[in-house]
Amino acid sequence: MHTQSAEVPPPPELRELVGWCLGNMETLAQGYLDQLRAIEGYTHVDIPEDDLHDTTTEALELILRKVAGLPVSTHLETVSESIGRRRAVQGVPLEILLQAVRMVFRLLWTTLRGQADTAQRNALNDSAVRLWEAIEYHTVRVHAGYLNEVSQMARNRETHIAVMLSGFLDRERPGPALTMQLSHTLGLPGESPYLVMAAPLTAMSDVRRRIANAGSRAQVHARADSAVILVPNPRPQRLLPHWAEGLPVTIAPVVPRLADVPGAWRLAHDLFVTAAPRGPLPLTLSEGWPALVAASLPELTAAIRSDALGGMGVLSEAGRGQLFQTVETYLRSGSLSGTAEALVCHRNTVLKRLSRFKDLTGLDPATPWDAATVRIALAAPDGYQDQGEAGE
């Protein structure tokens, strides 16, 4: 798409004026560099002098050729985006870069008017839009190159972090060098307690938003099948941060330092894989450990279930399910009233079901020793063969 000014040939007086500038590029470039050094943002960035000189000369030549409608080489067509990419890598803030680029208009306008005779000045006045469009052409492409490079650097950093984090978390005990490197890369303290959580990949955007809104130093990173959440210096009196409430996360016990995070991550991840689908979330190790034991020792837990709950075979599937639901709900709170409220039934109904469970299994969920056995038994796979539907 061409603008109107690009379709109208430039007047010959303007071409003569631009020709003079192209023949005095060294003076023009030096004048621009003198003004550039007055911009504070550039004085704090280490850009080689020859880099500044070469890119300035090429950018000015591109703009002048666009203004005069002169041929532009393939190399010059790529100069603007190349400058944007280079300055992004060199760490020039975008707003400072755009300020420097737009400063070209004042330089060229002042220089051209100072050199022009009356006819050339009139031609320049009539072509002011052409000059501005040429500079805007350059500015837009510098901006695009900068943003593209920033995006690429972000992707490269994410890839680098993902590879490093995988190597760190997959080790039984990462060495001091790897721990220090990860600490430096992620900006996390090495000698600090950590809370480690696992979450579904689909929850990452929500987790990041909550972390940002809370002003937390927590970080979330993608893994192959889940996200890892690292919370440095968690509050000792509160296991779950406020921002994590209601999130589908599984939580490992707090570890004393960064080097201990891989072990905590394995626990959080195993809870996520084995226990999370079977229990309420967020889920801690104290709530989900029976499912971990069942997954790690399937034969043992199946034997415990068969031995502990064998008497339940006289019930129908629906009858067993009702008693199991009542017992599991009661074990979470230890409250008859709370269980009745959660199941929307009468307190006496809860008592009756717990009594029935004790009669059939010999295990009393209200007794701590029996409760541990019941939790393991309920976490094991159901291997019953119905022995008739005697009802409850």
CORSULJO-V651338 format. One record per pair of residues at least 4 apart in sequence whose ideal C-beta (glycine too) atoms are under 8 Angstrom apart, sorted by the first residue. I is the first residue (numbers start at 1). J is the second residue. Records with the same first field share a line. If there is no record, write none. Layout:
I->J, J
This chain:
2->6, 7
3->7, 133
4->8
5->127, 129, 130, 133
6->130, 133
9->69
10->14, 15, 67, 68, 69, 123, 127, 130
11->15, 123, 126, 127
12->16, 123
13->17, 116, 119, 120, 122, 123, 124
14->18, 67, 68, 120, 123, 124, 127, 130
15->19, 68, 69, 70
16->20, 120
17->21, 112, 115, 116, 120, 123, 124
18->22, 64, 65, 67, 68, 70, 112
19->23, 68
20->24, 115
21->25, 28, 60, 64, 108, 111, 112, 115
22->61, 64, 65
24->28
25->29, 57, 60, 61
26->30, 57
27->31
28->32, 60, 107, 108, 111
29->33, 53, 56, 57, 60
30->34
31->35, 107, 111
32->36, 56, 60, 103, 104, 107
33->37, 52, 53, 56
34->38
35->39, 103, 107
36->42, 52, 56, 100, 103
37->42, 43
39->43, 96, 99, 100, 103
40->44, 96
41->45, 92, 93, 95, 96, 97, 99
42->47, 92, 96, 100
45->90, 91, 92
46->90
47->51, 52, 87, 90, 92
48->52
49->53
50->54
51->55, 86
52->56
53->57
54->58
55->59, 79, 82, 83, 86
56->60
57->61
58->62, 75, 76, 79
59->63, 79, 80, 83, 101, 104, 138
60->64, 104, 108
61->65, 76
62->66, 72, 76, 77, 79, 80, 138
63->67, 104, 108, 131, 134, 135, 137, 138
64->68, 70, 108, 134
65->69, 70, 71, 72, 76
66->72, 133, 134, 137, 138
67->127, 130, 131, 134
72->76, 77
73->77
74->78
75->79
78->82
79->83
80->84, 137, 138, 139, 140, 141, 142, 145
81->85, 141, 142, 144, 145, 148
82->86, 145
83->87, 142, 145
84->88, 97, 141, 142, 143, 144, 145, 146, 147, 148, 149
85->89, 145, 146, 148, 149
86->90
87->92, 97, 142, 146
88->92, 94, 145, 146, 149, 150, 153
89->149, 153
92->96, 97
93->97
94->98, 143, 146, 147
95->99
96->100
97->101, 142, 146
98->102, 139, 142, 143
99->103
101->135, 138, 139, 142
102->135, 139
103->107
104->108, 135, 138
105->109, 131, 132, 135
106->110
107->111
108->112, 131, 135
109->113, 124, 128, 131
110->114
111->115
112->116, 120, 124, 131
113->121, 124
115->120
116->120, 121, 123, 124
117->121
118->122
119->123
120->124
121->125
122->126
123->127
124->128, 131
127->131
128->132
129->133
130->134
131->135
132->136
133->137
134->138
135->139
136->140
137->141
138->142
139->143
140->144
141->145
142->146
143->147
144->148
145->149
146->150
147->151
148->152
149->153
150->154
151->155
152->156
153->157
154->158
155->159
156->160
157->161
158->162
159->163
160->164, 185
161->165, 185, 186, 221
162->166, 221, 222
163->167
164->168, 178, 181, 182, 185
165->169, 182, 186, 221, 223, 228
166->170, 223
167->171, 178
168->174, 178, 179, 182, 261, 262
169->223, 228, 261, 262, 265, 266
170->262
171->175, 178, 262
172->262, 263
173->259, 262
174->178, 179, 182, 259, 262
175->179
176->180, 259
177->181
178->182
179->183, 190, 258, 259
180->184, 190
181->185
182->186, 188, 258
183->187, 188, 189, 190, 258
186->219, 230
188->192, 217, 219, 230, 232, 258
189->232, 233, 258
190->257, 258, 259
191->257, 258
192->232, 233, 257, 258
193->232, 233, 234, 236, 254, 255, 256, 257
194->230, 231, 232, 234, 254, 255, 257, 258, 260, 261, 264
195->230, 231, 234, 239, 241, 251, 252, 254
196->228, 229, 230, 231, 251, 252, 255, 261, 264, 265, 267, 268
197->228, 229, 231, 244, 249, 250, 251, 252, 268, 282
198->226, 227, 228, 229, 249, 250, 265, 268, 269, 271, 272
199->203, 204, 207, 220, 226, 227, 229, 247, 248, 249, 250, 272
200->226, 227, 248, 272
201->222, 225, 226, 227
203->207, 227, 247, 248, 249
204->208, 220, 222, 227
205->209
206->210, 247
207->211, 220, 227, 229, 244, 247, 249
208->212, 220
209->213
210->214, 243, 244, 247
211->216, 218, 219, 220, 243
213->243
214->241, 242, 243
216->231, 241, 243
217->231, 232, 233
218->229, 230, 231, 232, 241, 243
219->229, 230
220->227, 228, 229, 230
221->227, 228, 230
222->227
223->227, 228, 269
225->273
226->269, 272, 273
228->265, 268, 269
229->244, 249
230->261
231->241
234->238, 239, 241, 254
235->241
236->254
238->242
239->251, 254, 284
240->244, 245, 251, 282
241->245
244->249, 282
245->282
246->282
247->281, 282
248->276, 281, 282
249->281, 282, 283
250->268, 269, 271, 272, 275, 276, 281, 282, 283, 284, 288
251->268, 271, 282, 283, 284, 285
252->264, 265, 267, 268, 271, 285
253->264, 267, 285
254->264
255->260, 261, 263, 264
256->260
260->264
261->265
262->266
263->267
264->268
265->269
266->270
267->271, 285, 292
268->272
269->273
270->274, 275, 292, 295
271->275, 276, 283, 285, 288, 291, 292
272->276
273->295
274->278, 288, 291, 292, 294, 295
275->279, 283, 287, 288, 289, 290, 291, 292
276->281, 283, 288
278->291, 379
279->283, 287, 288, 291
280->287, 332
283->287, 288
284->288
285->289, 292
287->332
288->292
289->293
290->294, 375, 376, 378, 379
291->295, 379
292->296
293->297, 301, 376, 379
294->298, 301, 376, 379, 380, 381
297->301
298->302, 380, 381
299->303
300->304
301->305, 376, 377, 379, 380
302->306, 380, 381, 383
303->307
304->308, 373, 376, 377, 380
305->309, 376, 377, 378, 380, 381, 382, 383
306->310, 383
308->361, 363, 373, 374, 376, 377
309->361, 377, 378
310->361
311->360, 361, 362
312->320, 323, 360, 361, 384
313->384, 385, 386, 387
314->360, 387, 388, 390
315->319, 320, 323, 360, 389, 390, 391, 392
316->320, 386, 389, 390, 391, 392
317->321, 386, 389
318->322
319->323, 389, 391, 392
320->324, 384
321->325
322->326, 353, 392
323->327, 353, 356, 357, 360, 392
324->328, 378
325->329, 343
326->330, 339, 343, 350, 353, 354, 357
327->331, 353, 354, 357, 365, 374, 378
328->332, 378
329->333, 339, 342, 343
330->334, 335, 336, 339, 350, 354, 365
331->365, 371, 374, 375
333->338, 339, 342
334->366
335->339
336->340, 347, 350, 351
337->341, 347
338->342
339->343, 350
340->344, 345, 346, 347, 349, 350
343->349, 350
345->349, 350
346->350
347->351
348->352
349->353
350->354
351->355
352->356
353->357
354->358, 364, 365, 366
355->359
356->360, 392
357->361, 363, 365
358->362, 363, 364, 365
361->374
363->367, 370, 373, 374
364->370
365->370, 371, 374
366->370, 371
367->371
368->372
369->373
370->374
371->375
372->376
373->377
374->378
375->379
376->380
